[in-house]
Amino acid sequence: MLSFLRSSASSAKKSGGFEQRDPAERRCEPRHRVRLQSGRILDPRCRPICNCVIRDLSKGGARLLTPPTAEVSNNILFFDDQKQQMASAEVRWRKGQEMGIQFAR
């Protein structure tokens, strides 16, 4: 039961009701874990590349889980199925099937 209640490593720690940012965290906005939220990755010409699962979401970007065969370039369009919104984004990091994207400003 205790292991379920323990939170995994995160970018913010709660203390006295306020969030404290981890100094090593480079995000400008706090990220929020989402559950079973889908999205789509498109190329800059609006051609579909693959579906994805949104793991974390913030105002500035997202962490996505993609299929192992997906070939995603560094500049993409990201469509959030729940919000029905599209945004230009840049892939900032990749690790296995996960990638972090930063939304264009």
C-alpha positions as CSV (number, residue, x, y, z in Angstrom):
1,M,0.0,0.0,0.0
2,L,2.8,2.4,0.9
3,S,4.5,1.9,-2.5
4,F,1.2,2.9,-4.2
5,L,1.0,6.1,-2.2
6,R,4.6,7.1,-2.9
7,S,4.9,9.4,-5.8
8,S,7.5,8.7,-8.5
9,A,10.3,11.1,-9.0
10,S,8.8,14.4,-10.2
11,S,9.8,17.9,-11.0
12,A,7.8,19.5,-8.1
13,K,7.7,18.7,-4.4
14,K,4.8,19.8,-2.2
15,S,5.6,21.6,1.0
16,G,3.0,23.3,3.1
17,G,0.5,23.4,0.2
18,F,2.9,25.1,-2.2
19,E,4.9,23.5,-5.0
20,Q,8.6,23.9,-4.9
21,R,10.5,23.6,-8.2
22,D,13.5,21.2,-8.3
23,P,16.5,23.4,-9.3
24,A,17.6,20.7,-11.7
25,E,14.3,20.9,-13.6
26,R,14.6,22.9,-16.9
27,R,10.9,23.3,-17.6
28,C,9.4,26.8,-17.4
29,E,5.9,25.4,-16.6
30,P,5.0,22.5,-14.3
31,R,4.1,19.3,-16.1
32,H,0.9,17.3,-15.3
33,R,0.6,13.6,-15.8
34,V,-2.3,12.6,-17.9
35,R,-4.0,9.2,-18.1
36,L,-5.0,7.5,-21.3
37,Q,-5.0,10.6,-23.4
38,S,-4.3,10.2,-27.1
39,G,-2.8,12.5,-29.7
40,R,-1.4,12.5,-33.2
41,I,1.9,13.5,-34.7
42,L,1.8,15.0,-38.2
43,D,4.6,16.3,-40.4
44,P,4.8,20.1,-41.2
45,R,2.6,19.5,-44.3
46,C,-0.2,18.0,-42.1
47,R,0.4,14.5,-43.3
48,P,-0.1,11.9,-40.5
49,I,3.0,10.2,-39.1
50,C,1.6,8.2,-36.1
51,N,-0.8,8.1,-33.2
52,C,0.7,8.6,-29.7
53,V,-0.1,8.5,-26.0
54,I,0.3,11.7,-24.0
55,R,2.2,10.9,-20.8
56,D,2.8,14.4,-19.4
57,L,1.5,17.7,-20.5
58,S,2.4,21.3,-19.7
59,K,1.7,24.7,-21.2
60,G,5.1,24.5,-22.9
61,G,5.2,20.9,-24.1
62,A,4.5,17.2,-23.6
63,R,6.0,13.8,-23.1
64,L,4.7,11.4,-25.7
65,L,4.9,7.6,-26.2
66,T,5.1,6.6,-29.9
67,P,5.0,3.3,-31.7
68,P,8.4,1.6,-32.0
69,T,8.4,1.9,-35.8
70,A,7.5,5.6,-35.9
71,E,9.9,7.8,-37.8
72,V,9.4,11.3,-36.4
73,S,11.4,14.3,-37.6
74,N,12.4,17.1,-35.2
75,N,9.8,19.6,-36.4
76,I,6.2,18.3,-36.1
77,L,2.6,19.2,-35.7
78,F,1.0,17.8,-32.6
79,F,-2.8,17.2,-32.4
80,D,-4.4,16.7,-28.9
81,D,-7.4,14.5,-29.5
82,Q,-9.1,15.5,-26.2
83,K,-8.7,19.3,-26.7
84,Q,-9.1,19.1,-30.4
85,Q,-6.2,21.5,-30.8
86,M,-3.1,21.4,-33.0
87,A,0.2,23.0,-32.3
88,S,3.6,23.3,-33.9
89,A,6.3,21.6,-31.9
90,E,10.0,20.7,-31.8
91,V,11.3,17.3,-30.5
92,R,13.7,18.2,-27.7
93,W,14.7,14.7,-26.5
94,R,14.1,11.0,-27.3
95,K,14.5,7.9,-25.2
96,G,13.3,4.6,-26.7
97,Q,9.7,5.1,-27.6
98,E,9.3,8.3,-25.6
99,M,10.0,11.8,-26.7
100,G,9.7,15.2,-25.2
101,I,8.3,18.0,-27.4
102,Q,8.3,21.8,-26.9
103,F,5.4,23.8,-28.3
104,A,6.3,26.7,-30.6
105,R,5.6,30.1,-29.1
